[in-house]
Each structure stands twice: as C-alpha cells, then as structure tokens.
Amino acid sequence: MEKTETNNNQSKDHNYQFTGGVDLSDLQKKFEDYQNGAIDPREIYKHTPEIISAENAAKHMIGKKHIMILTGAGLSAASGIPTFRGVNGFWNRKNEEDREMDPQAIMTYKYFYRQPEKNWQWHHDFIELQKRCQPNKGHHSILKFQEFCQKNRDKNVESFLVTQNVDNYHNQLIKQSKVFYPYGYEEAKGGTADCAFTPNIYEIHGNALYMHCSNEDEECSKIFYKTPPLSELASQTSVVPKCQTCGKNMKPHCMFFDECYTELYYKSTTVENYMDDKMDCLIVVGTALATGFAKRIVNKALDKIECPVIEVNLETSIDIGYNLQVLEKSETALVKLFEEYYRLITPKPEVKSLNKSGIKETRSTQAAVKSTKPSTYSTQNKTNSNTQQKSAIQEAKPLPIIKNQPQKRDQSKQKPH
C-alpha cells in the first residue's frame, strides 16, 4: 500500500508524544499557548503515529476551529457498496473473458470515447446498487456533527466535509436535515450550473446521479442534469443519454482515471483554499489515499503545526506525523468519536452545597472547588517550585526551527487524478 510522505513531524520527541491517554487540560493549555502567540509558530512539535481509541482521539479535536472531514469508499462499505480498492473492490474485479471490461479500463476518457455504451452501463449498474442500499450510522454521525457545528456557531467551530464517494449518501441526508433546511430543501433545476452540487458537501470525484455534456469546449458542458433511469432510455437504441443542446454524448459526473481536478466539476480550488488557509484538524474516514488529491489533503495537514490527523480505518494508510489511528469500523468508531467530543465540549453543570460551616460552595458535578486560601507551607512550596521552573527554563535548549516552509502550489495548474 502506498504511503503518504512529508518532511515534517518525523523526529521523535519523548516530551511530546501522544500515547492515547493524554490529559485533556494539557492539550488545551498547549493549544491556547500556540493560539495566543506564547509559542513561536516556527517551532515544530514532533509526533509519531499512535493507535488510539475513538474516545481518546476526540480529545485532540478540542480547541480546533476548522475541522475538515475526508471520506472514502470504506465509509459506505457498511451500507453494502463495495470499496474500490479493497478485497472484492470495484477496481479489482477482473473480467477474464473481456479484458476491456475491467473497471480501471472502463473509467477513462479513452474508453468512454471508444465505447460509451459499456461505460454508461457500468454507471447504470452502480446507480441501481446505490438505490438498493442506504446511508449507515457513519453517514448519520457525520451529519449530526455538521448539524452540531451549525447550531453552535457561537463556539466558532465549523466543519468542512470533503468526500471521494460518488454514491450521494451525504447529500441524501443533509437535504433531509431540519437544522440546515427547516423549510425543506429546494432542489436546483436540471440544466443549471448548480444542479449537481449540494451546499456543505464537496464531492471531489463527482456524483453518479448527475451528468453533463462531454463536449467540454462548449458552454453546454458547464450545466448539469440528473442521470435518467434506464426505463427512460428503453425507447432509445442506446443506454447513452444525449446532450439536449448539441447532441453529443453525455458524460457521467464522475471523475475518470485520466481526468484532471477542476473547480468547475470537482470544486478543487475551494477545497485547496480551505485546507491551505483554515484547516486545523483533519478526520480521514475509510480511504486508502490512492488518489492524488486525497494524498495532498493529508500531506498538507501533516505539514501544519499541531494539526491532528484522526484516521478512522480498518488499516492505516498513514505512517508518519501527527496521526491518530482509530483502527475500527467507521460506522461504530465515528459514533464514539463525536459523542465523546460533544461531552468534552459541553460545559459541566454546577451544583451548590453547604460545607461544614454552613457556607454555600459551588462545585462542578465532577469535582469540588478547592479552597483559594493558601497555607504558609503551600506558599513556600510554590515559591521554591517557581524558582526551580525558572532555572529549568534557562537551561532548556530551544526547539528546532522550520528551515524550509512548504511552497504554495500554483492554483492555476490542473491537478492529475
């Protein structure tokens, strides 16, 4: 399995390694110091990958304001949609009688122009499978997190969902959300530039339920339509839909292997701008990171200072950096991850009680408030402790400084798939 690569966060630092049982208050303090400028941003905190529980991984989300979620085919496996590169995955299904029927050959522009019927038949079969299946608990957990961020905007936490999946399950759920659309979602009309896109979801590989004209030199290729069911094409001599404007073959709104990422079809510039300028936490779900854009997103997170990459996967695809590996099924791990996050971020209720002297004391439900009056002994200890800390700070060696900052890519260039 191909691994992601980056030059950052590779060295071991015994004083700053996460072992899964990290103290939450320590994490918050370190992040607040960084945010408030108390720590030189050029200093590198070094991490190594850790296998961790979903509940402990949630602690690393605390204090983060711009959380990106990147989902892959592994998320939909529990729904009944096979993965693409795993065991029995779509791309691994070889046809011994007809080599050209191999999916990796079919899903190319070269094949599409030569055999559009076979290409479209594959998509019709996929759509029929998608209709027989339903979103699973993992999809619902991600939607609930999006809704939480939407309802708690005063906390200044936002989610940014990026998916490689073309099965429409994220879209299906968010359109039903009463939080995002209390009066119902209004579908964009076919034949418009917005028809194939849903707000708050960035589908970097497209969506199988939509299509556009394959004649990309013409304006008609910039508008989208819903893919018609096979029953509507029964009267035609071909299963290939035709453009209503120019008569050319329509192309499924799905990325081909020999296609480039563009803002028009895959919102790639919008996603790159967010990962470059905002992302401070990345949750990776069910992907082998075998495509170029997904790798770039993960590498960008690993290049950032204190940007955790929480990987929810049965097998890890990342072997360096600030990577927290939750090696569980996504449909159960995501529920635990987000539920623990909600618990940690929600203020604890306070209760009042009488002490032995009859004076009211306020304490949290977890621990009583300690007396604020220090004893002579504790004051002396604190003075001695401060003196020792100052001495230790003076003797401490400075942390290494980043010498080579990663250069920003040219946004005008097309990105190969």
MOTALIN-V259157 format. One record per helix or strand of 3 or more residues. SS is the DSSP state (~ for helix, > for strand). FROM is the first residue (numbers start at 1). TO is the last residue. If there is no record, write none. Layout:
ss;from;to
SS;FROM;TO
SS;FROM;TO
This chain:
ss;from;to
~;14;16
~;24;35
~;54;59
>;66;71
~;73;79
~;90;92
~;99;101
~;103;106
~;109;114
~;116;132
~;137;151
~;153;155
>;158;163
~;169;174
>;201;203
>;206;213
~;219;222
>;224;226
~;230;233
>;249;254
~;263;266
~;268;277
>;281;285
~;292;303
>;308;312
>;323;326
~;330;345
>;350;354
>;360;364
~;376;395
